[in-house]
Amino acid sequence: MSRKSSDNDYSLRSMSNLMGERRKKVNDDGERSLIKAPSNASINSQAVPANAATTTSTGDLEREARKQFQQDVTPAFVYVLAAFSALGGFLFGYDTGVISGAMLLLKREMNLSALWQEVLISSTVAAAALSALAGGFLNGVFGRRVCILLASFIFTSGGIVLSAAPDKEVLLVGRLIVGLGLGIASMTVPVYIAETSPPHLRGQLVTVNTLFITGGQFTASIIDGAFSYLRHDGWRYMLGLSVVPAVLQFVGFLFLPESPRWLIQKGLTQKARRVLSQIRGNQNIDEEYDSIKNSIEEEEKDCGGDGPVIWRMLTYPPTRRALLVGCGLQMFQQLSGINTVMYYGATILQMSGVRDDKLAIWLAGVTAFTNFLFTLLGVWLVERVGRRKLTLGSIIGTCLSLSLLAIGFLLSAQHTPPVTLHPTDPSMVNSTCNRHLLCEPCMLDPACGFCYRENSTALFASSCVPVNTASTEKAAWGRCSNSTQLRVHTYWAYNYCPTSYSWVVLLGLVLYLAFFAPGMGPMPWTINSEIYPLWARSTGNACSAGVNWTFNFLVSLTFLHVAQNLTYYGAFFLYSSLALLGFFFIYGCLPETKGRRLEEIESLFDNQLPRLWFASQPRRLHCSIFFTDRVALCNT
Ligand SMILES: O[C@H]1[C@H](O)[C@@H](O)[C@H](O)[C@@H](O)[C@H]1O
């Protein structure tokens, strides 16, 4: 280290220690409650006396210096912890994403009916919803580290069962096992990262977990694309490869420490001190240790009472409100339709003119990549603009782009091509396909597809014919059942209609991902990892993750039915309205948690829900976090 920088370090460290001493002194004088107390509307900028101006600017300097100091010495170990934990996020994304490509091969090789395909896809999500709830209990009793080890062990076993599955029943068992791992990992990893990160990096590091989720989804689509050429057993590699990150995480966590907060809660104070010094490098940990310990003691007094944690949470107003906000965020994340856009992305791109069916599997990758790319933007923004602004901006953009998507589908439906040929075949007698006179109703009927010819100026010779039950890539009979003929200006459109308005839909899709991915994608996970006090953290995260998986299950399972009943534009207008509802909910209820210590955040929920956010202005944040001695000033 150069002399200059070590001098710098030295002075910053002395300043920090000095500030620590001052805080400690105030604490010793019995003012400790002020760290937590200034939560309510009693403090605002006007309450600061006139002569506070100079104090404030000195305060700003001190604050900057302190921030700089913290940033300069954040030990690399914190990043190692976050990266190994976020492998859980990667597996979340990989295992939910890989199945769509694997299914294309599986349904052919195992002769899967539509029902079996649906069961194999949704069983994992349903198992995740249940195990996320159980994860709350496991986290509280055994700790975060054991739960992450357990999840990676389950992922490994699930991957092995899936890759070796001799029949569809064993496949189902494998998918259920993977779902159990998903539920536990999805609720534990954000909590572990939040509890081990320093406050100024917490949002960013927890958001990295969602970056890993979307990275897992993107990797899954690449692996799907690569192994789709391996017609025989390609799916075994797709499903089995998840074992690699799972084993890596398991081995890594054998050497990584437990969350210091959980250790203090369990009374393992010496061990907690050791872990804190390890993860904070050469920083002074006394202050952080005392603050965690004090808040646990206070929590025990405050939230007293007996009974299961969920009951105590529901009967104690601040945690009840936090739970409502956390679950609401997760519900609106899924109701904004992310997973329908993820599944439907390839079809949307097909509509925009990419006709090659073989490309479909790669096209899903484009959507996944866009989601990943914009989540990266979220990692950059979260500590700059804060959680609240980022989430609000994201959901309003999501709402508008969903409307644009809907308008694109509406325009396509209004200008849908007519059916001009009505070929007869004995099988048509019982088919619904010959009743459709336009492409739109033909496309919405899962039993039919649109077969047509096209030259550079027009579409002609179109018919609505039954789909081949073994493969939706061609028709059951006629021109579009013949792969050779399909190559020469004859096209088979299943699940979409050719349209000249596809660019509107495509624009809507890109804008949707650009708005959703930085905010509504990661923030529900990030915010949930910070809004509950320690005693309620595992249960709160278990409930909110359970809500996320439940709505994921409901939305993806009902999407095709909703589209059939309301048409595609109806479905996307519905998701857009739900996102608007989500905007009002977030506007009224979500406080800013950026930069606060986990121990302080509980006080943000002291107010009635719709007024919550007024209680979270940054000025008070600084009063309460850094200048305990000045809180008295702020309070006068
Ligand atoms: O935050 C994640 C992310 O946005 C994923 O792309 C999505 O598939 C998940 O359902 C969601 O929870």
The ligand as an SDF file (V2000), in Angstrom:
LIG
                    3D

 12 12  0  0  0  0  0  0  0  0999 V2000
  -37.0280  -12.3130   -9.8380 O   0  0  0  0  0  0  0  0  0  0  0  0
  -37.1690  -13.4230  -10.6710 C   0  0  0  0  0  0  0  0  0  0  0  0
  -36.7400  -13.0860  -12.0880 C   0  0  0  0  0  0  0  0  0  0  0  0
  -37.3550  -11.9420  -12.4990 O   0  0  0  0  0  0  0  0  0  0  0  0
  -37.0060  -14.2160  -13.0380 C   0  0  0  0  0  0  0  0  0  0  0  0
  -36.7140  -13.8280  -14.3550 O   0  0  0  0  0  0  0  0  0  0  0  0
  -38.4030  -14.7920  -12.9500 C   0  0  0  0  0  0  0  0  0  0  0  0
  -38.5130  -15.9030  -13.7740 O   0  0  0  0  0  0  0  0  0  0  0  0
  -38.7530  -15.1610  -11.5230 C   0  0  0  0  0  0  0  0  0  0  0  0
  -40.0580  -15.6570  -11.4220 O   0  0  0  0  0  0  0  0  0  0  0  0
  -38.5780  -13.9710  -10.6080 C   0  0  0  0  0  0  0  0  0  0  0  0
  -38.9090  -14.3130   -9.2820 O   0  0  0  0  0  0  0  0  0  0  0  0
  1  2  1  0
  2  3  1  0
  2 11  1  0
  3  4  1  0
  3  5  1  0
  5  6  1  0
  5  7  1  0
  7  8  1  0
  7  9  1  0
  9 10  1  0
  9 11  1  0
 11 12  1  0
M  END
$$$$
